[in-house]
Amino acid sequence: MVTEFVKNIFRFFLFILIQVAIIKHLELGRFINPFLYVIFILMLPIRMDRTLVMVLAFFSGMVVDMFYNTMGMNAAACVFMAYCRPWVLNFYSPKGDYETSSKPNIQSMGAIWVASYAGTLIVLHHLVLFFLEALTLSSFFTTLLKVILSGAATLGLVLLSQLFMQQRRQR
């Protein structure tokens, strides 16, 4: 239990650091803004208390907001993602439900499951984030394009991170 807590704290700081020190400074065009830090929320244990997940999501979003100067938009998007997480997990649940120790990663759930689960939550996160950023529906299709392209980039980074972590576990 303590080692799992320490691992989650390490992941939190690692992904926030990667987000604000590297990804924030990448120039990928106007429509591609990946947000790797959401992997912290995606990888939390499946049976973790919903309220705790939402508090952790709020905290991680606020930390990113401080570095991006986005006044709570990342926090709102993360809390929404955490709020929807139980329904997404239920929608993608395997026959016979999850094991009590299940964690949403490629090693225990498989790549297709992780891509479906993460992709759904990433799109929900990005919808809230980018529509809050736009604050108008007049640029609906432009914002939707940003959601799709940024979501694909974020999902790609999440899957690469998962594969990298899986290889480290196998060694």
PAVEXPA-831817 format. One record per residue (C-alpha): residue in one letter; chain; x, y, z. Coordinates in steps of 0.001 Angstrom, whole numbers. Layout:
PAVEXPA-831817
R   zavo   lomi        px        py        pz
R      A      A         X         Y         Z
...
//
This chain:
PAVEXPA-831817
R   zavo   lomi        px        py        pz
R      M      A         0         0         0
R      V      A      2763      2453       959
R      T      A      4848      1530     -2087
R      E      A      1824      2081     -4347
R      F      A      1278      5492     -2759
R      V      A      4936      6393     -3311
R      K      A      4718      5215     -6942
R      N      A      1654      7408     -7529
R      I      A      3393     10435     -5992
R      F      A      6437      9792     -8194
R      R      A      4222      9452    -11300
R      F      A      2421     12669    -10437
R      F      A      5629     14689    -10243
R      L      A      7198     12934    -13245
R      F      A      4289     13563    -15609
R      I      A      3760     17141    -14407
R      L      A      7479     17789    -14888
R      I      A      7438     16326    -18415
R      Q      A      4325     18377    -19212
R      V      A      5601     21749    -18036
R      A      A      9306     21362    -18820
R      I      A      9135     19687    -22225
R      I      A      5695     19368    -23813
R      K      A      4607     22933    -23002
R      H      A      7531     24266    -25036
R      L      A      7009     22090    -28108
R      E      A      5751     23947    -31156
R      L      A      3420     21466    -32824
R      G      A      1182     23953    -34543
R      R      A     -1993     25691    -33597
R      F      A     -4131     22564    -33357
R      I      A     -1899     20055    -31551
R      N      A     -1472     20513    -27797
R      P      A      -812     17166    -26085
R      F      A     -1440     16874    -22355
R      L      A       522     13861    -21112
R      Y      A       -90     14703    -17448
R      V      A     -3612     13221    -17679
R      I      A     -1974      9781    -17631
R      F      A     -1624     10248    -13874
R      I      A     -5416     10227    -13539
R      L      A     -5867      7490    -16134
R      M      A     -3490      5129    -14292
R      L      A     -5036      5436    -10839
R      P      A     -6337      2088     -9524
R      I      A     -9744      1116    -10865
R      R      A    -11276       587     -7409
R      M      A     -9957      3886     -5994
R      D      A    -12594      5992     -4262
R      R      A    -14283      8346     -6743
R      T      A    -13997     11356     -4438
R      L      A    -10266     10794     -3983
R      V      A     -9808     10492     -7750
R      M      A    -11642     13789     -8238
R      V      A     -9525     15529     -5569
R      L      A     -6312     14234     -7156
R      A      A     -7580     15306    -10576
R      F      A     -8349     18787     -9288
R      F      A     -4919     19078     -7700
R      S      A     -3073     17894    -10822
R      G      A     -5108     20224    -13023
R      M      A     -4429     23180    -10725
R      V      A      -683     22503    -10770
R      V      A      -714     22521    -14579
R      D      A     -2898     25646    -14540
R      M      A      -264     27422    -12467
R      F      A      2385     26740    -15115
R      Y      A       112     27371    -18110
R      N      A     -1602     30413    -16552
R      T      A     -5009     29026    -17533
R      M      A     -7067     30005    -14470
R      G      A     -8596     26638    -13566
R      M      A     -9400     25331    -17049
R      N      A     -7162     22265    -16674
R      A      A     -8549     21667    -13186
R      A      A    -12120     21792    -14519
R      A      A    -11285     19445    -17387
R      C      A     -9523     17004    -15050
R      V      A    -12364     16983    -12536
R      F      A    -14844     16342    -15352
R      M      A    -12648     13506    -16616
R      A      A    -12434     12027    -13101
R      Y      A    -16197     12414    -12678
R      C      A    -16847     10483    -15903
R      R      A    -14190      7838    -15192
R      P      A    -16465      5336    -13345
R      W      A    -18964      5338    -16231
R      V      A    -16208      4878    -18797
R      L      A    -14714      2048    -16723
R      N      A    -18171       473    -16453
R      F      A    -18728       821    -20208
R      Y      A    -15434      -928    -21017
R      S      A    -15561     -3445    -18167
R      P      A    -14606     -6982    -19125
R      K      A    -17001     -9882    -18619
R      G      A    -17009    -10765    -14955
R      D      A    -15977     -7220    -13930
R      Y      A    -12514     -6038    -12922
R      E      A    -10251     -7776    -10449
R      T      A     -9991     -5938     -7145
R      S      A     -6320     -5109     -7799
R      S      A     -6820     -4046    -11422
R      K      A     -4929     -1069    -12713
R      P      A     -5629       476    -16097
R      N      A     -2426      -387    -17914
R      I      A     -1429     -2334    -20998
R      Q      A       136     -5144    -18989
R      S      A     -3029     -6037    -17073
R      M      A     -5786     -4905    -19476
R      G      A     -4302     -5011    -22979
R      A      A     -3487     -2307    -25521
R      I      A     -6924     -2143    -27171
R      W      A     -8698     -1747    -23835
R      V      A     -6251       962    -22695
R      A      A     -6568      2816    -26025
R      S      A    -10383      2736    -25788
R      Y      A    -10523      3723    -22120
R      A      A     -7835      6411    -22334
R      G      A     -9064      7717    -25681
R      T      A    -12593      8234    -24364
R      L      A    -11437     10067    -21235
R      I      A     -8874     12118    -23147
R      V      A    -11536     13308    -25603
R      L      A    -13824     14265    -22688
R      H      A    -10949     16144    -21019
R      H      A    -10010     17949    -24226
R      L      A    -13624     18860    -25051
R      V      A    -13998     20653    -21735
R      L      A    -10527     22206    -21832
R      F      A    -10632     23573    -25373
R      F      A    -14243     24742    -25290
R      L      A    -13543     26564    -22009
R      E      A    -10512     28079    -23684
R      A      A    -12545     29198    -26710
R      L      A    -15528     30395    -24626
R      T      A    -17647     30508    -27760
R      L      A    -19396     28146    -30098
R      S      A    -18707     30381    -33102
R      S      A    -15428     28527    -33633
R      F      A    -17024     25130    -32974
R      F      A    -15361     23243    -35832
R      T      A    -11954     24784    -35222
R      T      A    -12171     23830    -31556
R      L      A    -13399     20350    -32460
R      L      A    -10420     19912    -34800
R      K      A     -8139     20944    -31945
R      V      A     -9841     18384    -29668
R      I      A     -9367     15595    -32224
R      L      A     -5744     16360    -33142
R      S      A     -4630     17112    -29591
R      G      A     -6512     14056    -28345
R      A      A     -4758     11833    -30876
R      A      A     -1373     13275    -29895
R      T      A     -2145     12844    -26188
R      L      A     -3352      9267    -26713
R      G      A      -195      8478    -28683
R      L      A      1971      9797    -25839
R      V      A       -71      7884    -23257
R      L      A       290      4622    -25184
R      L      A      4027      5178    -25700
R      S      A      4407      5855    -21974
R      Q      A      2463      2713    -21160
R      L      A      4649       629    -23473
R      F      A      7790      2156    -21973
R      M      A      6579      1398    -18430
R      Q      A      5642     -2141    -19443
R      Q      A      9155     -2765    -20801
R      R      A     10670     -1426    -17571
R      R      A      8489     -3822    -15516
R      Q      A      9556     -6795    -17627
R      R      A     13264     -6176    -16963
//
